[in-house]
Amino acid sequence: MGWSRRLTMAAVCSLCVSATAAAQGLPAEPVTLGAGRVTLGGTVTAAFACARLEENNSCGDDTGFFNYTDYEHSTLRMTRVAVNAAVRASRQFSFLAEIRSENGQAPQAYALYARVRPWPERAFDLQIGRVPPTFGAFARRAYASDNLVIGMPLAYQYLTSLRPDALPATVDELLRMRGRGWLSRFTLGDPTAAHGLPLASALRWDTGVQAHAAASWGDASLSVTNGSLGNPLVSDDNAGKQVAGRLALRPTVGLVVGVSATRAPYLTRALVRTIGRDGDGHRFTQTAWGTDVEYSRGYYLLRAEAVVSRWLLPTLAPRLRATALMLEGRYKLRPGLYASGRVDRLGFNRVAGDTLSDEWDAPVTRVEVATGYLLRRNLEFKVAVQRNVRDGGRVPRLTIGAAQLGFWF
């Protein structure tokens, strides 16, 4: 059976499931308890993907690992169950949590923080714990209901070959890992083959303290957290904290313009000791800048985002740089039905070794088009086709079809 026929069958099955679920009267609003002091909500999404294998035109897995994440799951083949809760202890204090399970694994705390509003009449709060992302725009809307397609932008998901616990000894060794971020290996540090880091992780939230203020013209956030942009942590394992900031402006109705910046050490203490640079760990940092624009009017929604990240490695003279550009949009065809698409490009600066010279990782281009339909206000079905082209790696090109059903309340 061809890959397109299998995708069609999956879509039909998903529609049958959604129709049955809707008939059973799913909840449409968050559940409130204790006179409104406790609010419970939830999200359930199920996605199925079929990669077109060009050698026999059949349906298979994403053998290029284009959609692999730092949780070692494919974003196009994922079943996610999430339960969130908000407990308002007083006008000044509230507690928020989200517990997630992906692909049947043990539930984990995705978000878990206290929110303090020192002045209830002002739009200012402090958040302490596992807090929402400060950097960028997409990480704040990574839920299926906010994502215009099914996959994720390359900046927030695609794995480079860089690792926090292992280093290449030479530029040539780094270049041999081009396009192998799903399973890279270096000689310094942990010798085990493991996944690399994305520019920014949208699937793990930061742990620390965040201050947020809002006004009619926009809002601003500043945070001090553990880990780094590409590797958020609950318990820090490096030589310092991550400092991140974001400013979002709303100059007119429907327009949002944001800028972000962050800096943090990203190499583990164990690795820094292994290479004999104990005490210098704070110097080996990931620094990133981002800008984003969103404009909506009538039936249209347009978004663009750029992320530039630089890493300083103790074993290589040049700084490594990656630049990700994303443009996406949606058009409502009729009530409940829309068409959408995203174009992505991830590139890297060129480095030269003793025998090899190239961009330090393999550039990737991704195009994804989708259509979605709201079966009811909080029950959505999507189908999408994604095309990936990479200048390197074992699988340089891959087309993937996907279907997703999402429910939230």
N, C-alpha and C positions, 0 to 999 in steps of 0.2 A: 504494500500500500504506500502511495506517494506521500511526501511530507505535507503537501497542501490538503490532501484528503483527510489525513489524520488531524490536522488542525481544525478542519471543518467539523469533524466528528466531535472533537473536544468542545468546540463552541456550542454545538447542539446540545451536548450533555450538560454543559454549564447552564445553558438557558433553561433546560428542564429542571435542574436543581434549583435555580433561582425562582422559577415559577412556583415550584412546590413550596419553597421557603416563604415566599410572599403570601401564598394561600394560607399558611399556618399562622399568620398574624404576628410578624416580627415586631419588636418594640421600635418605636420611631423617635423617642426622645430619651435623654439620660434619665436615670432613676434617681430620685431625690428621697432622702431619709432624714429623720431628726429635724423636722420643721425647716428643711432646706439647708441644714448645716453640712450634710454629706451628699455628695453627688457622685454617681457611678456611671461610667460609660464603657463602651467596648468597640473593638474593631476586629473583623474577621475578613481575611483576604486569602484567596487561593489562585495561584497562577500556574499555568502549564505552558511549556515551550517545546517547540520542535525545530531543530536545526536541520537545514537542508544540506545533506552530504553530497557533494558534487560528483564524487566518483561513481555513485550508483543512483543519484537522485532520490534517496530515501530519507526517512526521518530519523534523527539521532540526537545525541547530546551536544552541548556547546563544547566541542573538543578544543576550541581555541581559548576557553576560559575568559571570554570577553566580558561576561557579566558576573564573574566570581567576586565575592566580597571578602572583607577581612574576618567575617564569621564563617567563611568557607562554604557559603551557600550561593546559588545562582539567584539573582533578583528576578529572573524570568521563570524560575521553577521553585516557588516558595509558598508555603502555607503558613500564615501568621495569625496568631490569636493574641489579642492584647486587651487587657482590662485596666482602665484608669480610674482613679479615685481622687476626689478633692474634699478635704475636711476643713471646714472653716471654724476654727476654735474661738475667734473673736474678730472684731473689726480690724485688728492689727496683725493677727497671726492665722495662717492657714498652712495645711500640709497637702502636698500633691505627690502622686505616685502613678507609675504605669508599669505593669508586669507583662512581659511578653514571652511567648513561646514560638519558635520558628521550626517548621518541619518536624514537629513532635518532640523536640528536645525539652529538657527541663526548663521551667519558667525562670526568667531572669529579670532583675530590676532595670528597666530601660531609663526610667526617671524616678527620682526619689529625693524630694527636697522640701524645705520649709520656706515659706514666703512671708516676709515681714514688711509691713507698711507702717513706718513710724508715724506718718501723718495721713490718716485715712482720707482726708479731703484732697490730698495731692496725688498725682499720678507718678509716684516714686515708690519703688520696692527693692528690697534685698532678697536674693534667693540663695539658699545655702544647702549644699548637698550635690546630688547628681542633677545638674541644672540644664536648661535648654541651651542649644548652641548659640554662641555669640557671633561667630564668623559666618558671613555669607547669607544668601537668601534661601537656597534650595533645602539646606538642612532643616530649616524651620517648617518646610512643607513636604517632607518626605513620605507622608501618609498617602495611601493609594487614592484617597478622595481628592487630594491636592495635586497629585502628579498628573500631568497632562497626557503622558503615555504610560507604558508599563515599566520600562527600564529606567535606570538612573543616569544622570549626567556623568560623563567620564571623570570630571574633577572630584566627584564625591563617592566614586565606587571603584574605578579601574585601578588595579594594583600595579604599581611600578616595581622594579626589581630591588629597590632600597629596603633595608631592614633595620630595625632599631638594635638588634642583638648580633649582627654580623656585618663585616666590612670587606670590600674587595681590597686586596693588597696593591693592585695596580689598575691603571685605566683599562688595560687589555682584559683583565679579569672582569671588570664591570661590563665592558662591551660584549663579552661572551654571554651575558645574561639578558641581552636585549629581548624584550617580548616574553620574558619568563617570570613575570611578577607573581604568578599563581604558585610558583615553586622554584625559588631562587636559592643559590648556595654560594657562599664565599668562604675564603680560607681563614679569615680572622674572626674570632668569636665563636658562636655556636655553629658547629659544622653541619648540623641537621638541615636538610632542605625544608624550606617553609615559605609561606606567602609573604610578599612584600607589603609596602605601605601605599595607600592612596594619597593623593594630595590632601584631601580632607575626608574624614569619615562621617557619613551621615547616618550610620547605623549604631553609633555609640555616642552617648552624651557625655559632656565634661563633668568632672567632679571638683567642686570648689565653691567659690563665692562669686555671685554676679549682681551688679547693681543696674537697675533699669529705670529710666525716666521717660515720660511721654508728654507731648503737648500737641496742639492742633496742627503745628507745622511738621511734626515728625516725632521720632524717638531715638534714644541713644542707649547703648549698653556697654558695660565694661566688666571684665571678669578676670579672676586669677584662679587657675585650675591646675589639676595634675595632667601629666602626659603632654601630648603635642597635638597639633591639628590633625595629622594623619594617624595618630595613635592615642586617642583619649583613654585615660586610665582612672580606676577608682583609687588605687594605691600607687603613688609615684615610684618609678624605678630609675629616674635619671637625676641630673645634678641641679635641677631648678624647676620653677613653675612656669606655666604658660600664661602670658598676658595677652588678652584679646580685646578688641574694641570694634564697635559698629555704630555708624550713624546713618539713619534713614530719613530722607526728606520727602515731604508730600507738597510740592509747590502748587499743585492744582488737582482737581478732582480726577481720580483715575490714574494718576501718575505717582510712582514711588521710585526714588533714586537712592541707592545705598552704597556706602563704602565701608570696607572692613580691613583690619590688619591684625596680625598675630605673630608672636615670636616665642619660641620655647626650645630648650635642649631636648634632643630626641633620642640620643644614644643611651643605652642602659649603663648603669654604673659598672656592672660586671664586664661589659665590653670595654669600657674606658680603662679599667684596671688591666685587662688582658693585653692591651696594646701599650701599656706603660705610660698612660697619660692621666693617671689618677690625680684629681685636683683641677684638671682642665675641662672636665665634662661640660661645664656651663658654656664653653666656647663653641661647641659643635651643635649648631642650632638649625631648626627649620623656621624660616621667616616667610610669611605669605601676605599678599595683598589681594583684595578682591573688590570688584565693583559690579553692581547689578541695577537693572532698570526693569520696571514693570509698567505697562500701560493697558488699560481696559476702557472700552467704550462700546456700548451697544452689544452686538453679538461677538465682538473681537476681544481677545486677550493676547498680548504679546509680552514676552520676557526675554531678557538677554543677561548673561552673566559671564564674567571673566575672572579667572583665578591665576595668579602667578606665585609660584613657590620656589624658594631657594634653600638648599641644604649645604652645610659646611661639613666636609668630611676630613678627619685628621690624616688620612692616608693619600688624599688626592689634592693637588694644588688648586685646580679651578673649582669654583662653586658650581654645583649642579643646579640647573634651572629647568622648571617645567611650566608650560603655559597652556591653560585650558580655556577654550571659548565655547559658549553654548548659546543657541538661539532657538526659542520654541514659541509656539502659538496655538491658539484654539479658536474655532469658529463654530457658533451654535447654528446648526442647520434648521432645527425646529425644536419645540419644547422637549427636553429630555434627550435630544440627539445632537452629537457634536463630532467634528473632525479635528484632529490635532496632529502635531508633528514636532520633531526636535532634530536639530543638526548640531553635531559635536565635533570638536577637533582638539586633540591633545598632542602637543609637541615638546621637544627637548633640545637643549643647547648641545652644540657639537664639542667633543673632546678628542684629544689625540694621545694615543699610547705609543709604545715602542714599535708595534707592528700593525695596530689597528687604529682607524680614525673614523668616527661616525657620531651621530646623535647618541647620547648615552643610554637612551632607551628607545624602543621602536614607536614612532608616531602612530596615532590611531585616529581614524575618522569614522564617525557613526552617524547614520541617518535612521530615524524611526518615525513611522507614520502610524496613526491609530484612529479608531473610531470608538466612541463610547455611547452607551444608552442607559439612562436612568429608568430602571424598571419600576422604581418608586423613589421617593426623595432621598432615601439613604440606602439604596440597593442598586449597584452599578455594575454593568457588564462592559468589558473592553476587549477588543481584538487589535493586534498590532503586528507589523512586520518591521524587523530591524536588520539593517545591513552594516556590517563591520568590515573595515579595511585597515590592515596593519602592515607597516613596513618592517617586517621581521617576525620572529616566532615560528613555531611549527605549523600553525594554521594562519596564513596571512589574510584570508577572506572567508566570511561566513554570513549567511543569511538565516535569520531565525524568525519563525512565526510564533506568536504567543496569544494566549487568551487569559483573562483575569476576571474574577467575580469578587466584588467587595461589598461588605455590609458594615454599617457603623451606626451607633446610637449614642 
